[in-house]
Amino acid sequence: MILNLQNIFKDYRQDKMAVTVLKDVCLQAEAGEYIAIMGPSGSGKTTLMNIIGCLDRPTAGTYMLNGKDVLQLNDRELSVQRLNRIGFVFQNFQLLPGESALDNVSLPLIYAGVRKKERKERAMAALKRVGLEDRATFRPAQLSGGQKQRVAIARAMVNHPDLLLADEPTGALDQKSGRQIMDLFADLNAEGVTVIVITHDGTVAARAKRKLHIIDGVITEEGGGFA
């Protein structure tokens, strides 16, 4: 099992009030699964992704990631988990505008302490994997939306993570580009990568092998049972 969340709650303070965003969430995922988590805006799905991705901590509950108790890790140890275990893909790409596609993909390798020659080789291989080796020197402003997202996917996968988290990955793309991105996710999943996609788009969710729904901070399995 790659991740196991049990009885997760997440509260935020608004003035003197506590607002509960996640309510007793339980979620397990085996290595190699492809899961879609659907929900409307404000349902708690991005908060859940942030907790799964070790970007935020729950208020209560337990979270085991690759056998490690996430809630017992310090900030540095969480950074190591994010760097080596988890790849992130966001709706707005989050690329560095002044850097080339190759340099954007290389960024996680710099943090991992990989030497320059190997960084370039691995980043170029990742760009080739997403069909963009001929755009290696292009900056984000010179790329289409679909190309930017493919660069972001290459960056997410360059450290060979176990888990790929994608938050509304097709939200800023046209229909054709969106299909290409989902094809890439399917290919990566076929190679053994665990994929979790956060989306409100039923077409995107349909590509997953397992679908969950989150509404008002409560998560349910498609068909009505609890995850």
LOGU-10535 format. One line per 2 residues: number of its first residue (from 1); for each residue x, y, z of C-alpha. Coordinates in Angstrom, 3 decimals, decimal comma, padded with zeros to 6 digits. Example, Ala and Ser with C-alpha at 12.3 -4.5 7.8 and 13.67 -1.06 7.14 Angstrom:
1 = 012,300:-004,500:007,800 | 013,670:-001,060:007,140
end
This chain:
1 = 000,000:000,000:000,000 | 001,461:003,354:-001,036
3 = -000,736:005,567:001,126 | -003,190:005,148:003,950
5 = -005,119:008,078:005,418 | -007,381:007,348:008,357
7 = -009,858:009,689:010,087 | -008,361:012,839:008,593
9 = -009,775:016,177:009,731 | -008,594:019,596:008,623
11 = -009,687:022,826:010,306 | -008,844:026,411:009,398
13 = -009,262:029,425:011,633 | -011,443:032,264:010,382
15 = -011,405:035,060:012,940 | -012,301:033,203:016,138
17 = -014,129:030,377:014,419 | -012,800:026,984:013,315
19 = -013,987:025,934:009,850 | -013,762:022,195:009,170
21 = -012,741:021,525:005,549 | -012,113:017,764:005,748
23 = -014,315:015,544:007,900 | -013,165:012,051:008,934
25 = -011,612:011,257:005,546 | -010,316:007,717:005,022
27 = -008,424:006,864:001,838 | -006,187:003,954:000,915
29 = -004,300:003,472:-002,350 | -002,277:000,530:-003,550
31 = 000,861:001,047:-005,621 | -000,043:001,346:-009,318
33 = -003,604:002,568:-008,820 | -005,152:005,350:-010,914
35 = -007,650:007,307:-008,807 | -009,802:010,318:-009,617
37 = -011,156:012,456:-006,780 | -014,092:014,547:-007,954
39 = -015,791:017,431:-006,261 | -017,135:020,936:-006,843
41 = -015,253:024,091:-005,934 | -014,920:024,407:-002,170
43 = -015,500:020,713:-001,527 | -012,089:020,159:000,087
45 = -010,436:018,288:-002,774 | -007,418:020,587:-003,086
47 = -006,928:020,574:000,692 | -006,949:016,780:000,529
49 = -004,365:016,807:-002,272 | -002,142:019,126:-000,246
51 = -002,240:016,710:002,672 | -001,571:013,688:000,451
53 = 001,324:015,604:-001,120 | 002,855:016,543:002,272
55 = 002,271:020,231:001,546 | -000,029:020,591:004,549
57 = -000,707:018,731:007,781 | -004,123:017,560:008,968
59 = -005,601:018,769:012,228 | -006,255:015,181:013,290
61 = -005,923:011,661:011,904 | -003,134:009,388:010,678
63 = -001,294:009,271:007,354 | 001,121:006,540:006,287
65 = 003,052:007,124:003,035 | 005,230:004,274:001,790
67 = 005,227:002,889:005,319 | 006,267:006,179:006,947
69 = 004,143:008,015:009,493 | 003,934:011,396:007,749
71 = 002,709:013,228:010,833 | 005,887:012,297:012,704
73 = 008,186:013,809:010,045 | 009,763:017,222:010,470
75 = 009,745:019,857:007,726 | 013,052:018,704:006,249
77 = 011,913:015,075:006,150 | 008,658:016,137:004,488
79 = 010,686:017,995:001,843 | 012,629:014,807:001,132
81 = 009,378:012,883:000,683 | 008,043:015,510:-001,734
83 = 011,282:015,576:-003,681 | 011,842:011,849:-004,053
85 = 008,429:010,231:-003,707 | 005,840:012,623:-005,135
87 = 005,434:014,436:-008,458 | 003,064:017,407:-008,697
89 = 001,126:018,711:-011,712 | -000,958:021,871:-011,299
91 = -003,628:023,577:-013,389 | -001,511:026,698:-013,896
93 = 001,702:024,745:-014,684 | 003,889:026,687:-012,204
95 = 006,846:026,938:-014,567 | 009,621:029,499:-014,109
97 = 008,941:032,042:-016,891 | 012,564:033,078:-017,378
99 = 013,920:029,536:-017,711 | 013,912:027,125:-020,638
101 = 011,828:023,953:-020,689 | 015,003:021,964:-020,013
103 = 015,914:024,102:-017,005 | 012,387:023,887:-015,612
105 = 012,492:020,092:-015,808 | 015,978:020,067:-014,244
107 = 014,893:021,973:-011,150 | 014,039:018,976:-008,910
109 = 017,372:017,404:-009,829 | 019,206:020,492:-008,588
111 = 017,475:020,148:-005,218 | 018,347:016,441:-005,232
113 = 022,042:017,264:-005,697 | 022,388:015,626:-009,115
115 = 025,452:016,749:-011,067 | 025,011:019,072:-014,031
117 = 025,818:016,577:-016,793 | 023,434:013,973:-015,410
119 = 020,773:016,642:-014,791 | 020,825:017,624:-018,448
121 = 020,672:014,012:-019,628 | 017,799:013,098:-017,335
123 = 015,852:016,286:-018,048 | 016,226:015,784:-021,790
125 = 015,077:012,175:-021,453 | 012,014:013,376:-019,530
127 = 011,212:015,939:-022,233 | 011,599:013,245:-024,874
129 = 009,210:011,073:-022,884 | 006,513:013,749:-023,249
131 = 007,383:014,504:-026,880 | 009,048:017,881:-026,340
133 = 012,747:017,276:-026,871 | 012,616:019,747:-029,783
135 = 011,329:022,462:-027,405 | 014,068:022,088:-024,796
137 = 015,391:025,632:-025,251 | 011,954:027,273:-025,414
139 = 010,712:029,389:-022,523 | 007,130:028,985:-021,243
141 = 005,898:032,053:-023,160 | 006,916:030,309:-026,388
143 = 004,895:027,184:-025,594 | 001,210:026,363:-025,940
145 = -000,860:025,466:-022,886 | -000,639:021,760:-023,663
147 = 003,118:021,987:-024,135 | 003,516:023,810:-020,818
149 = 001,598:021,057:-019,066 | 003,753:018,407:-020,706
151 = 006,850:020,234:-019,447 | 005,269:020,253:-015,984
153 = 004,666:016,495:-016,234 | 008,268:015,931:-017,322
155 = 009,405:017,943:-014,299 | 007,087:015,960:-012,014
157 = 008,471:012,629:-013,259 | 012,181:013,441:-013,647
159 = 012,994:012,118:-010,148 | 011,017:008,903:-010,826
161 = 008,474:009,373:-008,003 | 006,144:006,609:-006,826
163 = 003,126:008,914:-006,771 | 001,895:011,525:-009,259
165 = -000,608:014,085:-007,936 | -002,449:016,253:-010,455
167 = -004,762:019,111:-009,433 | -007,176:020,018:-012,274
169 = -004,431:019,210:-014,830 | -006,620:019,933:-017,877
171 = -008,501:022,922:-016,461 | -006,533:025,487:-018,488
173 = -006,325:023,422:-021,685 | -008,386:022,970:-024,820
175 = -010,080:019,630:-025,387 | -007,393:018,161:-027,657
177 = -004,534:019,135:-025,330 | -006,497:017,783:-022,383
179 = -006,839:014,397:-024,084 | -003,088:014,315:-024,757
181 = -002,344:015,000:-021,093 | -004,706:012,268:-019,949
183 = -003,106:009,860:-022,439 | 000,240:010,638:-020,808
185 = -001,154:009,897:-017,358 | -002,546:006,579:-018,618
187 = 000,857:005,663:-020,070 | 002,654:006,549:-016,830
189 = 000,151:004,528:-014,832 | 000,668:001,562:-017,168
191 = 004,377:001,810:-016,304 | 003,559:001,444:-012,602
193 = 003,229:005,042:-011,398 | 000,400:005,620:-008,909
195 = -001,735:008,484:-010,251 | -004,226:010,566:-008,260
197 = -006,106:013,238:-010,205 | -008,169:015,938:-008,519
199 = -010,869:017,155:-010,902 | -014,394:018,406:-011,324
201 = -014,459:017,114:-014,938 | -016,297:013,834:-015,456
203 = -014,436:013,198:-018,722 | -011,093:013,379:-016,918
205 = -012,357:011,200:-014,061 | -013,604:008,598:-016,523
207 = -010,014:007,782:-017,450 | -009,242:006,634:-013,899
209 = -009,701:003,057:-012,713 | -011,280:004,165:-009,442
211 = -013,416:007,209:-008,704 | -014,051:008,968:-005,419
213 = -016,303:011,930:-004,675 | -015,783:014,629:-002,066
215 = -018,560:016,998:-001,018 | -018,402:019,310:001,993
217 = -015,247:017,598:003,183 | -016,689:014,085:003,156
219 = -015,295:011,516:000,737 | -017,234:008,565:-000,711
221 = -016,465:005,817:-003,205 | -018,411:005,881:-006,471
223 = -021,449:003,755:-005,931 | -022,101:005,081:-002,431
225 = -019,693:003,179:-000,203 | -017,126:004,957:001,881
227 = -013,501:004,932:000,780
end
